[in-house]
Amino acid sequence: MAEVTYISPEIMMEGTLDVTSAKGSTVVLAGHFKGEMRAIDVKLETGSTFNGKIFAHSTEVGGKMNGDIETKSLKLTSSARFEGSIFTDELAIDVGAEVSGSISKLQKS
Amino acid sequence: MAEKMTTIGAGAHFKGKISNASTIEVSGIVEADVATEKLTINESGKFGGSIHSKLVVVSGSYDGNMIADSVWLMPSSRVSGEIKYKSLQLDRGAALNCRVIQNWDEKTPSNSASEDAKIAATSNKDSSEVKA
């Protein structure tokens, strides 16, 4: 059974979500989240809202996001509304996405 | 009820607050206060915090104050804290180490003085917890 953490559309979650253990790694957000999220794969679906920070390996944003993303690869789909700072090595932005803020390469630690 | 339920997968650790939920399934670790309609804590799931729900099914471990209409404790469940319920199913093997109170609702007629004493004791306990 694939262990995906799914946050359904009506829900509001506030806090920290850590999904970096070996058993599970994927987070799909269709609802609303405020806080910090750490995972391998993060997907913010169309209609979702996110306020805070994301640390992930790969991230896809299709919703409304306010905050910082630190991820190896990032995709902003056409429905994305992003405001904040992006730190990434691979970036794709679809036509229609609204992005404001700063974009920089990941700092090698 | 056709919408997909919220799942906290095994390996996930959430700390905070969850509101406006309808169905939640926990296979990971959750430390949160939750208001929902249905909550399932799977065998690998660990939940700490308060729950307000119509239905709670526990197969994993739970610690906190639970208020629910129906509570089902599966054989593998381990519960500590407090449960306020209207109907409870406790399967053989379930480890129950907590305070259980049936029909906490003040609107439902309490048929004995001991019931009232129990409620009073509960409110005392609650207030002492707040102080602690």
gemmi code that builds the backbone of each chain (N, CA, C; Angstrom):
import gemmi

chains = {
    "A": [
        ("MET", (0.846, -1.201, 0.000), (0.000, 0.000, 0.000), (0.878, 1.247, 0.000)),
        ("ALA", (0.627, 2.024, -0.996), (1.392, 3.277, -1.075), (1.006, 4.185, 0.086)),
        ("GLU", (1.992, 4.662, 0.762), (1.695, 5.516, 1.898), (1.775, 6.980, 1.501)),
        ("VAL", (0.657, 7.462, 1.074), (0.574, 8.865, 0.684), (-0.201, 9.610, 1.763)),
        ("THR", (0.303, 10.762, 2.101), (-0.457, 11.610, 3.014), (-1.287, 12.562, 2.173)),
        ("TYR", (-2.595, 12.435, 2.335), (-3.502, 13.245, 1.525), (-4.328, 14.158, 2.420)),
        ("ILE", (-4.366, 15.426, 2.059), (-5.147, 16.385, 2.837), (-6.291, 16.871, 1.969)),
        ("SER", (-7.496, 16.474, 2.333), (-8.658, 16.692, 1.471), (-9.099, 18.166, 1.431)),
        ("PRO", (-9.889, 18.519, 0.413), (-10.148, 19.922, 0.079), (-10.692, 20.795, 1.207)),
        ("GLU", (-11.554, 20.252, 2.048), (-12.221, 21.129, 3.016), (-11.367, 21.392, 4.258)),
        ("ILE", (-10.287, 20.643, 4.388), (-9.583, 20.613, 5.666), (-8.627, 21.789, 5.855)),
        ("MET", (-8.449, 22.168, 7.118), (-7.463, 23.194, 7.461), (-6.490, 22.587, 8.468)),
        ("MET", (-5.228, 22.552, 8.097), (-4.218, 22.022, 9.003), (-3.215, 23.108, 9.335)),
        ("GLU", (-2.847, 23.137, 10.589), (-1.912, 24.150, 11.039), (-0.844, 23.463, 11.862)),
        ("GLY", (0.413, 23.648, 11.470), (1.466, 23.025, 12.261), (2.618, 22.565, 11.398)),
        ("THR", (3.281, 21.497, 11.857), (4.395, 20.971, 11.085), (4.098, 19.540, 10.653)),
        ("LEU", (4.386, 19.277, 9.400), (4.191, 17.935, 8.860), (5.530, 17.435, 8.342)),
        ("ASP", (5.960, 16.303, 8.880), (7.256, 15.747, 8.517), (7.047, 14.371, 7.904)),
        ("VAL", (7.343, 14.242, 6.638), (7.106, 12.970, 5.943), (8.397, 12.542, 5.269)),
        ("THR", (9.457, 12.515, 6.042), (10.750, 12.208, 5.423), (11.292, 10.839, 5.838)),
        ("SER", (10.487, 10.070, 6.553), (10.962, 8.745, 6.948), (10.874, 7.781, 5.763)),
        ("ALA", (11.440, 6.605, 5.939), (11.531, 5.652, 4.832), (10.164, 5.140, 4.403)),
        ("LYS", (9.239, 5.057, 5.334), (7.942, 4.435, 5.037), (7.075, 5.294, 4.120)),
        ("GLY", (7.067, 6.551, 4.370), (6.201, 7.417, 3.579), (6.961, 8.644, 3.143)),
        ("SER", (6.565, 9.211, 2.054), (7.347, 10.329, 1.551), (6.553, 11.334, 0.736)),
        ("THR", (5.334, 11.004, 0.404), (4.577, 11.855, -0.502), (3.435, 12.570, 0.223)),
        ("VAL", (3.307, 13.841, -0.068), (2.194, 14.606, 0.479), (1.421, 15.241, -0.674)),
        ("VAL", (0.122, 15.045, -0.662), (-0.739, 15.720, -1.626), (-1.679, 16.614, -0.838)),
        ("LEU", (-1.636, 17.905, -1.134), (-2.482, 18.849, -0.424), (-3.568, 19.361, -1.354)),
        ("ALA", (-4.803, 19.097, -0.971), (-5.930, 19.652, -1.725), (-6.648, 20.685, -0.866)),
        ("GLY", (-6.348, 20.677, 0.409), (-6.985, 21.602, 1.347), (-6.087, 22.772, 1.686)),
        ("HIS", (-6.104, 23.133, 2.944), (-5.385, 24.325, 3.369), (-4.379, 23.977, 4.458)),
        ("PHE", (-3.203, 24.516, 4.314), (-2.141, 24.192, 5.253), (-1.381, 25.454, 5.622)),
        ("LYS", (-1.076, 25.532, 6.899), (-0.320, 26.672, 7.397), (0.801, 26.109, 8.251)),
        ("GLY", (2.027, 26.442, 7.912), (3.123, 25.939, 8.724), (4.273, 25.434, 7.886)),
        ("GLU", (4.867, 24.346, 8.367), (6.055, 23.830, 7.719), (5.837, 22.400, 7.264)),
        ("MET", (6.295, 22.115, 6.043), (6.118, 20.777, 5.505), (7.455, 20.252, 5.007)),
        ("ARG", (7.808, 19.053, 5.449), (9.023, 18.392, 4.970), (8.633, 17.053, 4.385)),
        ("ALA", (9.040, 16.826, 3.144), (8.687, 15.562, 2.504), (9.617, 15.322, 1.332)),
        ("ILE", (9.484, 14.155, 0.702), (10.249, 13.897, -0.512), (9.508, 14.526, -1.698)),
        ("ASP", (8.249, 14.129, -1.853), (7.437, 14.704, -2.930), (6.268, 15.479, -2.337)),
        ("VAL", (6.092, 16.679, -2.812), (4.951, 17.482, -2.374), (4.173, 17.928, -3.594)),
        ("LYS", (2.864, 17.785, -3.519), (2.023, 18.295, -4.594), (0.934, 19.165, -3.983)),
        ("LEU", (0.886, 20.407, -4.396), (-0.192, 21.288, -3.976), (-1.175, 21.373, -5.136)),
        ("GLU", (-2.338, 20.797, -4.936), (-3.295, 20.717, -6.037), (-3.985, 22.053, -6.289)),
        ("THR", (-4.616, 22.128, -7.444), (-5.416, 23.305, -7.782), (-6.493, 23.485, -6.711)),
        ("GLY", (-6.616, 24.695, -6.207), (-7.627, 24.939, -5.173), (-7.066, 24.894, -3.767)),
        ("SER", (-5.854, 24.406, -3.629), (-5.267, 24.344, -2.290), (-4.620, 25.677, -1.928)),
        ("THR", (-4.480, 25.911, -0.645), (-3.723, 27.083, -0.208), (-2.653, 26.644, 0.785)),
        ("PHE", (-1.507, 27.270, 0.672), (-0.399, 26.919, 1.554), (0.268, 28.204, 2.037)),
        ("ASN", (0.488, 28.240, 3.321), (1.140, 29.386, 3.932), (2.303, 28.885, 4.757)),
        ("GLY", (3.510, 29.178, 4.338), (4.623, 28.710, 5.153), (5.789, 28.240, 4.319)),
        ("LYS", (6.440, 27.175, 4.817), (7.654, 26.710, 4.162), (7.538, 25.263, 3.729)),
        ("ILE", (8.121, 24.993, 2.570), (8.180, 23.615, 2.089), (9.643, 23.229, 1.881)),
        ("PHE", (10.019, 22.088, 2.425), (11.331, 21.510, 2.152), (11.075, 20.149, 1.534)),
        ("ALA", (11.482, 19.984, 0.281), (11.181, 18.719, -0.378), (12.209, 18.420, -1.452)),
        ("HIS", (12.117, 17.194, -1.974), (12.982, 16.832, -3.085), (12.357, 17.343, -4.382)),
        ("SER", (11.102, 16.982, -4.584), (10.417, 17.546, -5.745), (9.066, 18.114, -5.319)),
        ("THR", (8.718, 19.232, -5.912), (7.509, 19.942, -5.521), (6.729, 20.363, -6.757)),
        ("GLU", (5.428, 20.205, -6.671), (4.575, 20.709, -7.744), (3.516, 21.615, -7.122)),
        ("VAL", (3.419, 22.818, -7.629), (2.469, 23.771, -7.066), (1.394, 24.090, -8.097)),
        ("GLY", (0.141, 23.830, -7.731), (-0.980, 24.172, -8.599), (-1.980, 25.049, -7.877)),
        ("GLY", (-1.692, 25.319, -6.635), (-2.611, 26.119, -5.830), (-2.030, 27.470, -5.488)),
        ("LYS", (-2.548, 28.015, -4.415), (-2.100, 29.329, -3.987), (-1.091, 29.146, -2.866)),
        ("MET", (0.069, 29.694, -3.063), (1.088, 29.505, -2.040), (1.763, 30.815, -1.678)),
        ("ASN", (1.987, 30.953, -0.403), (2.623, 32.135, 0.144), (3.736, 31.662, 1.053)),
        ("GLY", (4.971, 31.928, 0.663), (6.046, 31.473, 1.543), (7.265, 31.030, 0.775)),
        ("ASP", (8.023, 30.134, 1.386), (9.286, 29.709, 0.795), (9.247, 28.238, 0.389)),
        ("ILE", (9.906, 27.949, -0.710), (10.072, 26.561, -1.135), (11.558, 26.277, -1.299)),
        ("GLU", (12.001, 25.205, -0.681), (13.361, 24.736, -0.904), (13.252, 23.330, -1.445)),
        ("THR", (13.567, 23.159, -2.710), (13.347, 21.862, -3.331), (14.309, 21.671, -4.500)),
        ("LYS", (14.633, 20.399, -4.773), (15.567, 20.155, -5.874), (14.924, 20.471, -7.211)),
        ("SER", (13.697, 19.964, -7.396), (13.011, 20.315, -8.634), (11.621, 20.851, -8.318)),
        ("LEU", (11.256, 21.875, -9.063), (9.981, 22.548, -8.788), (9.210, 22.755, -10.076)),
        ("LYS", (7.911, 22.472, -10.002), (7.049, 22.756, -11.139), (5.897, 23.623, -10.673)),
        ("LEU", (5.699, 24.735, -11.366), (4.544, 25.576, -11.093), (3.588, 25.407, -12.262)),
        ("THR", (2.415, 24.853, -12.003), (1.466, 24.618, -13.096), (0.680, 25.894, -13.382)),
        ("SER", (-0.163, 25.809, -14.417), (-0.842, 27.026, -14.898), (-1.765, 27.636, -13.852)),
        ("SER", (-2.217, 26.833, -12.900), (-3.134, 27.365, -11.886), (-2.403, 27.887, -10.641)),
        ("ALA", (-1.085, 27.846, -10.667), (-0.313, 28.247, -9.486), (-0.356, 29.758, -9.264)),
        ("ARG", (-0.493, 30.144, -8.014), (-0.388, 31.548, -7.616), (0.652, 31.587, -6.507)),
        ("PHE", (1.838, 32.022, -6.852), (2.920, 31.907, -5.885), (3.484, 33.269, -5.502)),
        ("GLU", (3.736, 33.402, -4.221), (4.364, 34.613, -3.720), (5.381, 34.192, -2.663)),
        ("GLY", (6.625, 34.558, -2.895), (7.622, 34.196, -1.890), (8.981, 33.922, -2.493)),
        ("SER", (9.738, 33.087, -1.820), (11.090, 32.783, -2.273), (11.197, 31.336, -2.715)),
        ("ILE", (11.866, 31.155, -3.843), (12.085, 29.808, -4.366), (13.585, 29.518, -4.357)),
        ("PHE", (13.935, 28.385, -3.800), (15.309, 27.886, -3.902), (15.246, 26.542, -4.579)),
        ("THR", (15.747, 26.461, -5.804), (15.646, 25.200, -6.522), (16.742, 25.081, -7.575)),
        ("ASP", (16.999, 23.832, -7.982), (17.982, 23.605, -9.039), (17.315, 23.414, -10.397)),
        ("GLU", (16.108, 22.840, -10.372), (15.389, 22.626, -11.636), (14.021, 23.284, -11.508)),
        ("LEU", (13.731, 24.174, -12.435), (12.476, 24.920, -12.324), (11.693, 24.884, -13.626)),
        ("ALA", (10.397, 24.611, -13.509), (9.513, 24.679, -14.668), (8.304, 25.515, -14.297)),
        ("ILE", (7.982, 26.460, -15.139), (6.799, 27.286, -14.899), (5.891, 27.203, -16.109)),
        ("ASP", (4.665, 26.757, -15.904), (3.713, 26.658, -17.015), (3.120, 28.025, -17.335)),
        ("VAL", (2.652, 28.133, -18.579), (1.974, 29.362, -18.999), (0.732, 29.558, -18.135)),
        ("GLY", (0.550, 30.741, -17.608), (-0.626, 31.006, -16.782), (-0.311, 31.104, -15.300)),
        ("ALA", (0.800, 30.555, -14.895), (1.169, 30.624, -13.488), (1.526, 32.062, -13.106)),
        ("GLU", (1.101, 32.447, -11.933), (1.453, 33.789, -11.456), (2.503, 33.644, -10.363)),
        ("VAL", (3.654, 34.218, -10.629), (4.763, 34.063, -9.684), (5.312, 35.435, -9.331)),
        ("SER", (5.421, 35.698, -8.040), (6.135, 36.899, -7.652), (7.031, 36.578, -6.477)),
        ("GLY", (8.224, 37.129, -6.528), (9.168, 36.829, -5.462), (10.552, 36.611, -6.018)),
        ("SER", (11.353, 35.853, -5.290), (12.724, 35.642, -5.730), (12.961, 34.183, -6.062)),
        ("ILE", (13.832, 33.982, -7.012), (14.200, 32.616, -7.397), (15.715, 32.495, -7.327)),
        ("SER", (16.194, 31.508, -6.619), (17.639, 31.292, -6.586), (17.979, 29.818, -6.560)),
        ("LYS", (19.234, 29.540, -6.834), (19.715, 28.157, -6.796), (19.787, 27.688, -5.346)),
        ("LEU", (19.677, 26.386, -5.192), (19.823, 25.806, -3.855), (21.243, 26.045, -3.354)),
        ("GLN", (21.332, 26.396, -2.095), (22.666, 26.546, -1.531), (23.188, 25.176, -1.135)),
        ("LYS", (24.381, 24.880, -1.596), (24.971, 23.583, -1.230), (25.409, 23.633, 0.229)),
        ("SER", (24.873, 22.702, 0.984), (25.240, 22.713, 2.395), (26.240, 21.603, 2.692)),
    ],
    "B": [
        ("MET", (-20.486, 12.390, 0.700), (-19.377, 11.653, 1.325), (-18.443, 11.086, 0.267)),
        ("ALA", (-18.616, 11.571, -0.936), (-17.834, 10.979, -2.022), (-16.398, 11.507, -2.039)),
        ("GLU", (-16.207, 12.590, -1.331), (-14.871, 13.181, -1.396), (-13.827, 12.290, -0.720)),
        ("LYS", (-12.610, 12.471, -1.190), (-11.543, 11.646, -0.644), (-11.252, 12.042, 0.796)),
        ("MET", (-10.914, 11.050, 1.583), (-10.638, 11.369, 2.981), (-9.182, 11.776, 3.166)),
        ("THR", (-8.983, 12.461, 4.239), (-7.632, 12.886, 4.577), (-6.873, 11.716, 5.192)),
        ("THR", (-5.689, 11.493, 4.686), (-4.882, 10.377, 5.173), (-3.529, 10.892, 5.659)),
        ("ILE", (-3.195, 10.538, 6.871), (-1.844, 10.799, 7.349), (-1.112, 9.469, 7.236)),
        ("GLY", (-0.267, 9.349, 6.231), (0.350, 8.070, 5.909), (1.355, 7.606, 6.956)),
        ("ALA", (1.673, 6.316, 6.912), (2.709, 5.782, 7.790), (4.013, 6.502, 7.472)),
        ("GLY", (4.714, 6.885, 8.500), (5.954, 7.618, 8.251), (5.763, 9.117, 8.325)),
        ("ALA", (4.527, 9.545, 8.288), (4.261, 10.983, 8.402), (4.115, 11.367, 9.870)),
        ("HIS", (4.569, 12.549, 10.188), (4.462, 13.039, 11.553), (3.884, 14.448, 11.497)),
        ("PHE", (2.703, 14.604, 12.020), (2.087, 15.927, 12.012), (1.887, 16.427, 13.440)),
        ("LYS", (2.180, 17.683, 13.609), (2.028, 18.307, 14.919), (1.295, 19.618, 14.711)),
        ("GLY", (0.200, 19.806, 15.379), (-0.512, 21.069, 15.197), (-1.995, 20.959, 15.444)),
        ("LYS", (-2.760, 21.464, 14.496), (-4.197, 21.550, 14.670), (-4.871, 21.177, 13.360)),
        ("ILE", (-5.942, 20.407, 13.450), (-6.691, 20.054, 12.247), (-8.136, 20.483, 12.450)),
        ("SER", (-8.656, 21.259, 11.532), (-10.053, 21.661, 11.674), (-10.797, 21.519, 10.355)),
        ("ASN", (-12.107, 21.583, 10.457), (-12.999, 21.507, 9.307), (-12.869, 20.185, 8.545)),
        ("ALA", (-12.561, 19.133, 9.248), (-12.359, 17.850, 8.589), (-13.644, 17.034, 8.598)),
        ("SER", (-13.751, 16.069, 7.689), (-14.888, 15.156, 7.748), (-14.427, 13.735, 8.039)),
        ("THR", (-13.467, 13.251, 7.292), (-12.961, 11.899, 7.538), (-11.442, 11.914, 7.553)),
        ("ILE", (-10.883, 11.369, 8.600), (-9.427, 11.332, 8.709), (-8.976, 9.918, 9.019)),
        ("GLU", (-7.921, 9.512, 8.347), (-7.334, 8.217, 8.639), (-5.880, 8.444, 9.022)),
        ("VAL", (-5.470, 7.883, 10.138), (-4.119, 8.111, 10.637), (-3.338, 6.801, 10.628)),
        ("SER", (-2.276, 6.744, 9.835), (-1.367, 5.598, 9.868), (-0.018, 6.025, 10.408)),
        ("GLY", (0.192, 7.310, 10.462), (1.446, 7.850, 10.975), (1.288, 8.361, 12.389)),
        ("ILE", (2.052, 9.385, 12.705), (2.007, 9.947, 14.049), (1.370, 11.327, 13.993)),
        ("VAL", (0.381, 11.533, 14.824), (-0.287, 12.831, 14.855), (-0.341, 13.336, 16.294)),
        ("GLU", (0.140, 14.546, 16.487), (-0.042, 15.208, 17.776), (-0.854, 16.450, 17.473)),
        ("ALA", (-2.138, 16.365, 17.698), (-2.978, 17.477, 17.270), (-4.325, 17.460, 17.971)),
        ("ASP", (-4.992, 18.574, 17.902), (-6.379, 18.645, 18.327), (-7.240, 18.605, 17.076)),
        ("VAL", (-8.199, 17.705, 17.086), (-8.942, 17.458, 15.863), (-10.444, 17.504, 16.099)),
        ("ALA", (-11.140, 18.169, 15.216), (-12.595, 18.102, 15.179), (-12.980, 17.524, 13.837)),
        ("THR", (-13.693, 16.413, 13.864), (-14.019, 15.741, 12.607), (-15.284, 14.912, 12.775)),
        ("GLU", (-15.692, 14.244, 11.692), (-16.870, 13.383, 11.791), (-16.469, 11.938, 12.012)),
        ("LYS", (-15.431, 11.538, 11.295), (-14.979, 10.162, 11.451), (-13.463, 10.153, 11.517)),
        ("LEU", (-12.947, 9.436, 12.484), (-11.497, 9.348, 12.621), (-11.097, 7.898, 12.814)),
        ("THR", (-10.156, 7.453, 12.015), (-9.644, 6.093, 12.140), (-8.165, 6.154, 12.477)),
        ("ILE", (-7.780, 5.461, 13.532), (-6.359, 5.341, 13.850), (-5.959, 3.915, 13.514)),
        ("ASN", (-5.189, 3.759, 12.468), (-4.782, 2.424, 12.023), (-3.742, 1.811, 12.956)),
        ("GLU", (-3.440, 0.535, 12.693), (-2.541, -0.195, 13.578), (-1.192, 0.495, 13.740)),
        ("SER", (-0.687, 1.066, 12.654), (0.604, 1.739, 12.734), (0.467, 3.177, 13.222)),
        ("GLY", (-0.749, 3.608, 13.433), (-0.996, 5.002, 13.782), (-0.863, 5.291, 15.262)),
        ("LYS", (-0.382, 6.479, 15.541), (-0.289, 6.941, 16.925), (-0.911, 8.322, 16.984)),
        ("PHE", (-1.804, 8.510, 17.909), (-2.473, 9.803, 17.999), (-2.396, 10.326, 19.424)),
        ("GLY", (-1.977, 11.561, 19.547), (-1.974, 12.214, 20.847), (-2.693, 13.533, 20.726)),
        ("GLY", (-3.616, 13.792, 21.617), (-4.343, 15.055, 21.541), (-5.827, 14.846, 21.676)),
        ("SER", (-6.564, 15.913, 21.589), (-7.997, 15.792, 21.789), (-8.714, 15.508, 20.477)),
        ("ILE", (-9.793, 14.736, 20.598), (-10.608, 14.403, 19.432), (-12.064, 14.741, 19.734)),
        ("HIS", (-12.683, 15.438, 18.833), (-14.135, 15.617, 18.847), (-14.645, 14.983, 17.577)),
        ("SER", (-15.412, 13.922, 17.695), (-15.829, 13.239, 16.483), (-17.115, 12.464, 16.711)),
        ("LYS", (-17.813, 12.181, 15.605), (-18.998, 11.339, 15.738), (-18.575, 9.885, 15.914)),
        ("LEU", (-17.616, 9.484, 15.109), (-17.183, 8.095, 15.158), (-15.665, 8.026, 15.236)),
        ("VAL", (-15.178, 7.222, 16.157), (-13.736, 7.016, 16.249), (-13.460, 5.517, 16.257)),
        ("VAL", (-12.607, 5.075, 15.363), (-12.192, 3.672, 15.327), (-10.699, 3.636, 15.623)),
        ("VAL", (-10.327, 2.891, 16.663), (-8.918, 2.857, 17.062), (-8.355, 1.451, 16.900)),
        ("SER", (-7.326, 1.320, 16.081), (-6.568, 0.065, 16.006), (-5.156, 0.291, 16.502)),
        ("GLY", (-4.740, 1.502, 16.514), (-3.387, 1.849, 16.946), (-3.385, 2.371, 18.357)),
        ("SER", (-2.560, 3.359, 18.638), (-2.542, 3.856, 20.012), (-3.018, 5.301, 20.087)),
        ("TYR", (-3.664, 5.561, 21.196), (-4.245, 6.879, 21.400), (-4.002, 7.344, 22.830)),
        ("ASP", (-3.682, 8.624, 22.950), (-3.545, 9.215, 24.275), (-4.141, 10.614, 24.238)),
        ("GLY", (-5.141, 10.837, 25.048), (-5.723, 12.178, 25.059), (-7.164, 12.162, 25.508)),
        ("ASN", (-7.827, 13.247, 25.289), (-9.242, 13.351, 25.632), (-10.084, 13.212, 24.375)),
        ("MET", (-10.907, 12.194, 24.396), (-11.715, 11.922, 23.224), (-13.183, 12.131, 23.569)),
        ("ILE", (-13.882, 12.832, 22.708), (-15.323, 12.976, 22.858), (-15.958, 12.499, 21.567)),
        ("ALA", (-16.700, 11.414, 21.655), (-17.246, 10.850, 20.427), (-18.571, 10.159, 20.693)),
        ("ASP", (-19.447, 10.150, 19.686), (-20.719, 9.440, 19.827), (-20.473, 7.929, 19.872)),
        ("SER", (-19.719, 7.461, 18.896), (-19.423, 6.032, 18.838), (-17.927, 5.813, 18.862)),
        ("VAL", (-17.519, 4.905, 19.699), (-16.099, 4.578, 19.785), (-15.943, 3.079, 19.605)),
        ("TRP", (-15.054, 2.697, 18.722), (-14.792, 1.282, 18.495), (-13.309, 1.046, 18.728)),
        ("LEU", (-13.014, 0.237, 19.746), (-11.625, -0.080, 20.055), (-11.330, -1.490, 19.573)),
        ("MET", (-10.493, -1.580, 18.564), (-10.154, -2.859, 17.947), (-9.164, -3.623, 18.833)),
        ("PRO", (-8.990, -4.936, 18.548), (-8.126, -5.760, 19.403), (-6.707, -5.217, 19.586)),
        ("SER", (-6.191, -4.555, 18.584), (-4.802, -4.087, 18.661), (-4.691, -2.684, 19.267)),
        ("SER", (-5.794, -2.130, 19.699), (-5.755, -0.734, 20.154), (-5.159, -0.591, 21.551)),
        ("ARG", (-4.500, 0.549, 21.760), (-3.972, 0.878, 23.082), (-4.386, 2.310, 23.391)),
        ("VAL", (-5.163, 2.460, 24.422), (-5.739, 3.779, 24.679), (-5.426, 4.232, 26.094)),
        ("SER", (-4.991, 5.477, 26.231), (-4.906, 6.075, 27.551), (-5.469, 7.488, 27.475)),
        ("GLY", (-5.840, 7.988, 28.616), (-6.448, 9.317, 28.643), (-7.877, 9.241, 29.102)),
        ("GLU", (-8.756, 9.794, 28.318), (-10.165, 9.837, 28.707), (-11.060, 9.706, 27.485)),
        ("ILE", (-12.115, 8.916, 27.638), (-13.076, 8.783, 26.540), (-14.463, 9.153, 27.048)),
        ("LYS", (-15.074, 10.090, 26.393), (-16.476, 10.382, 26.660), (-17.253, 9.892, 25.453)),
        ("TYR", (-18.216, 9.029, 25.680), (-18.859, 8.380, 24.545), (-20.335, 8.184, 24.798)),
        ("LYS", (-21.034, 7.841, 23.711), (-22.433, 7.422, 23.867), (-22.544, 5.926, 23.671)),
        ("SER", (-21.820, 5.403, 22.681), (-21.776, 3.949, 22.562), (-20.337, 3.519, 22.322)),
        ("LEU", (-19.999, 2.411, 22.955), (-18.607, 1.961, 22.927), (-18.547, 0.492, 22.589)),
        ("GLN", (-17.672, 0.145, 21.656), (-17.397, -1.262, 21.424), (-15.942, -1.517, 21.756)),
        ("LEU", (-15.740, -2.499, 22.617), (-14.385, -2.817, 23.057), (-14.097, -4.263, 22.683)),
        ("ASP", (-13.179, -4.461, 21.775), (-12.861, -5.815, 21.338), (-11.879, -6.475, 22.296)),
        ("ARG", (-11.946, -7.816, 22.340), (-11.034, -8.572, 23.188), (-9.597, -8.318, 22.744)),
        ("GLY", (-8.754, -7.957, 23.668), (-7.366, -7.674, 23.323), (-7.041, -6.195, 23.381)),
        ("ALA", (-8.063, -5.392, 23.317), (-7.828, -3.939, 23.357), (-7.283, -3.556, 24.728)),
        ("ALA", (-6.263, -2.726, 24.728), (-5.669, -2.281, 25.989), (-6.238, -0.913, 26.334)),
        ("LEU", (-7.061, -0.922, 27.347), (-7.752, 0.302, 27.715), (-7.247, 0.743, 29.081)),
        ("ASN", (-6.579, 1.857, 29.096), (-5.999, 2.358, 30.336), (-6.453, 3.783, 30.531)),
        ("CYS", (-7.739, 3.939, 30.671), (-8.213, 5.321, 30.695), (-9.536, 5.446, 31.422)),
        ("ARG", (-9.934, 6.657, 31.525), (-11.187, 6.986, 32.158), (-12.255, 6.958, 31.072)),
        ("VAL", (-13.334, 6.270, 31.329), (-14.412, 6.241, 30.341), (-15.704, 6.773, 30.963)),
        ("ILE", (-16.346, 7.641, 30.242), (-17.576, 8.236, 30.732), (-18.640, 8.116, 29.654)),
        ("GLN", (-19.733, 7.501, 30.039), (-20.800, 7.334, 29.068), (-21.824, 8.447, 29.223)),
        ("ASN", (-22.422, 8.842, 28.086), (-23.474, 9.862, 28.106), (-23.092, 11.103, 28.880)),
        ("TRP", (-21.986, 11.717, 28.485), (-21.533, 12.907, 29.198), (-22.485, 14.082, 29.027)),
        ("ASP", (-23.294, 13.973, 27.986), (-24.172, 15.084, 27.627), (-25.117, 15.405, 28.777)),
        ("GLU", (-25.142, 16.649, 29.187), (-25.962, 17.012, 30.334), (-27.443, 16.953, 30.022)),
        ("LYS", (-27.770, 17.018, 28.744), (-29.181, 16.983, 28.356), (-29.783, 15.599, 28.582)),
        ("THR", (-28.970, 14.576, 28.452), (-29.503, 13.242, 28.682), (-29.715, 13.040, 30.182)),
        ("PRO", (-30.858, 12.472, 30.560), (-31.171, 12.365, 31.986), (-30.188, 11.436, 32.701)),
        ("SER", (-29.624, 11.925, 33.770), (-28.771, 11.068, 34.587), (-29.653, 10.477, 35.676)),
        ("ASN", (-29.676, 9.161, 35.753), (-30.666, 8.495, 36.586), (-30.228, 8.266, 38.026)),
        ("SER", (-29.009, 8.633, 38.349), (-28.595, 8.404, 39.733), (-27.683, 9.528, 40.213)),
        ("ALA", (-27.528, 9.595, 41.495), (-26.669, 10.614, 42.085), (-25.209, 10.346, 41.740)),
        ("SER", (-24.874, 9.058, 41.613), (-23.483, 8.707, 41.315), (-23.078, 9.253, 39.945)),
        ("GLU", (-24.051, 9.296, 39.050), (-23.793, 9.867, 37.724), (-23.389, 11.338, 37.860)),
        ("ASP", (-24.145, 12.028, 38.704), (-23.836, 13.444, 38.932), (-22.461, 13.594, 39.569)),
        ("ALA", (-22.176, 12.708, 40.519), (-20.879, 12.750, 41.205), (-19.759, 12.540, 40.195)),
        ("LYS", (-20.030, 11.626, 39.269), (-19.019, 11.333, 38.249), (-18.729, 12.572, 37.410)),
        ("ILE", (-19.818, 13.241, 37.025), (-19.673, 14.443, 36.197), (-18.913, 15.513, 36.970)),
        ("ALA", (-19.245, 15.649, 38.256), (-18.577, 16.641, 39.096), (-17.085, 16.317, 39.200)),
        ("ALA", (-16.822, 15.021, 39.402), (-15.425, 14.582, 39.508), (-14.668, 14.892, 38.226)),
        ("THR", (-15.357, 14.707, 37.114), (-14.735, 14.972, 35.818), (-14.381, 16.443, 35.669)),
        ("SER", (-15.333, 17.284, 36.032), (-15.069, 18.713, 35.858), (-13.950, 19.161, 36.792)),
        ("ASN", (-13.889, 18.533, 37.988), (-12.783, 18.831, 38.893), (-11.459, 18.433, 38.274)),
        ("LYS", (-11.492, 17.239, 37.690), (-10.278, 16.712, 37.078), (-9.822, 17.627, 35.939)),
        ("ASP", (-10.817, 18.038, 35.147), (-10.508, 18.905, 34.012), (-9.839, 20.198, 34.466)),
        ("SER", (-10.410, 20.765, 35.522), (-9.858, 22.045, 35.968), (-8.457, 21.878, 36.550)),
        ("SER", (-8.253, 20.732, 37.221), (-6.909, 20.496, 37.782), (-5.890, 20.288, 36.665)),
        ("GLU", (-6.379, 19.708, 35.571), (-5.472, 19.501, 34.437), (-5.069, 20.827, 33.809)),
        ("VAL", (-6.011, 21.716, 33.786), (-5.742, 23.024, 33.205), (-4.655, 23.737, 34.008)),
        ("LYS", (-4.759, 23.562, 35.348), (-3.780, 24.201, 36.199), (-2.389, 23.594, 36.027)),
        ("ALA", (-2.385, 22.284, 35.836), (-1.098, 21.569, 35.801), (-0.241, 21.974, 34.605)),
    ],
}
model = gemmi.Model(1)
for chain_id, residues in chains.items():
    chain = gemmi.Chain(chain_id)
    for i, (resn, *xyz) in enumerate(residues, 1):
        res = gemmi.Residue()
        res.name, res.seqid = resn, gemmi.SeqId(i, " ")
        for name, pos in zip(("N", "CA", "C"), xyz):
            atom = gemmi.Atom()
            atom.name, atom.element = name, gemmi.Element(name[0])
            atom.pos, atom.b_iso = gemmi.Position(*pos), 0.0
            res.add_atom(atom)
        chain.add_residue(res)
    model.add_chain(chain)
structure = gemmi.Structure()
structure.add_model(model)
structure.setup_entities()
